[in-house]
Amino acid sequence: MELDIDFDKPAELKRYKFEYSRDNNNDGEPDGIYYKHNSSNKECLVEDKDYDGKFETITYYEEGELIRTEMDIDKDGKMDYRYWYKDGKVDRLEETLELEEEEEE
């Protein structure tokens, strides 16, 4: 299985090393993969929350504290939402979702 942790920035994966994975729905494929940063106390969890075989959510932690969650909800390989956290609560939201206009008939 190929995994691009930042979807369009393969270099991001090079800074993290595999720790372990989990299979929540017991289909034999990982639904969550944990990584640790090579030189810091950062960790990330890459998840396939809808069990379609594609990872669409990445959650970043630093020293065990939730820092940021990124989501690709339209499955185009680009992150559509980035939630930034402070003290465990959403502090800022970035939305980059580009909705396609429906063609008029």
C-alpha positions as CSV (number, residue, x, y, z in Angstrom):
1,M,0.0,0.0,0.0
2,E,1.3,3.4,-1.0
3,L,0.8,6.2,1.5
4,D,1.4,9.8,0.9
5,I,1.0,11.4,4.4
6,D,0.6,14.9,3.1
7,F,-1.1,13.8,-0.2
8,D,0.8,16.2,-2.4
9,K,4.1,16.6,-0.4
10,P,5.9,13.2,-0.2
11,A,8.8,14.8,1.6
12,E,6.5,15.1,4.7
13,L,6.5,11.3,5.1
14,K,10.3,11.3,5.2
15,R,10.2,13.2,8.5
16,Y,8.1,10.6,10.2
17,K,8.6,6.9,10.9
18,F,6.0,4.2,11.1
19,E,5.0,3.2,14.6
20,Y,1.9,1.0,14.3
21,S,-1.4,0.6,12.5
22,R,-4.9,-0.5,13.5
23,D,-7.7,-2.2,11.6
24,N,-11.0,-1.1,13.1
25,N,-13.4,-2.9,10.8
26,N,-11.3,-6.2,10.6
27,D,-11.1,-6.2,6.8
28,G,-7.3,-6.8,6.8
29,E,-6.5,-3.3,5.7
30,P,-5.2,-0.6,8.1
31,D,-7.7,2.2,8.9
32,G,-5.3,4.2,11.1
33,I,-1.6,4.4,10.9
34,Y,0.5,6.1,13.6
35,Y,3.8,7.9,12.8
36,K,6.4,9.5,15.0
37,H,8.6,12.4,13.8
38,N,12.2,11.5,13.4
39,S,13.7,14.3,15.5
40,S,11.0,15.8,17.7
41,N,8.0,14.9,20.0
42,K,5.6,15.2,17.1
43,E,3.2,12.4,16.1
44,C,0.6,12.0,13.4
45,L,-2.3,9.6,12.8
46,V,-3.5,9.0,9.2
47,E,-7.0,7.6,9.0
48,D,-9.5,6.1,6.6
49,K,-12.6,7.0,8.6
50,D,-15.1,5.9,6.0
51,Y,-13.4,2.5,5.3
52,D,-13.1,3.0,1.6
53,G,-9.4,2.2,1.4
54,K,-8.3,5.8,1.0
55,F,-6.8,7.9,3.8
56,E,-8.6,11.2,4.1
57,T,-7.8,12.5,7.6
58,I,-4.4,13.4,9.2
59,T,-4.2,14.5,12.8
60,Y,-1.0,16.0,14.2
61,Y,0.1,15.9,17.9
62,E,3.0,17.5,19.6
63,E,4.0,16.1,23.0
64,G,0.7,14.4,23.2
65,E,-1.3,17.6,22.6
66,L,-3.7,17.9,19.6
67,I,-2.3,20.5,17.2
68,R,-4.0,20.2,13.8
69,T,-6.4,18.0,11.8
70,E,-6.6,18.0,8.0
71,M,-9.4,16.4,6.0
72,D,-9.9,15.6,2.3
73,I,-13.7,15.3,2.1
74,D,-14.1,15.3,-1.6
75,K,-11.5,12.7,-2.3
76,D,-9.4,14.7,-4.7
77,G,-6.1,14.2,-2.9
78,K,-6.0,17.8,-1.6
79,M,-6.9,18.8,2.0
80,D,-10.2,20.7,2.1
81,Y,-10.2,21.6,5.8
82,R,-7.5,22.3,8.4
83,Y,-8.5,22.6,12.0
84,W,-6.0,24.2,14.3
85,Y,-6.3,23.6,18.0
86,K,-5.3,25.4,21.2
87,D,-5.8,24.0,24.6
88,G,-7.8,21.1,23.1
89,K,-10.4,23.3,21.3
90,V,-10.7,24.5,17.7
91,D,-8.8,27.8,17.5
92,R,-8.9,28.3,13.7
93,L,-10.3,26.7,10.6
94,E,-8.9,26.9,7.1
95,E,-11.3,25.9,4.3
96,T,-9.9,25.3,0.8
97,L,-12.8,23.2,-0.6
98,E,-13.6,24.1,-4.1
99,L,-17.1,23.1,-5.0
100,E,-17.8,22.3,-8.7
101,E,-20.6,24.3,-10.1
102,E,-23.4,22.2,-11.4
103,E,-23.9,22.3,-15.2
104,E,-27.1,23.8,-16.3
105,E,-29.3,21.6,-18.5
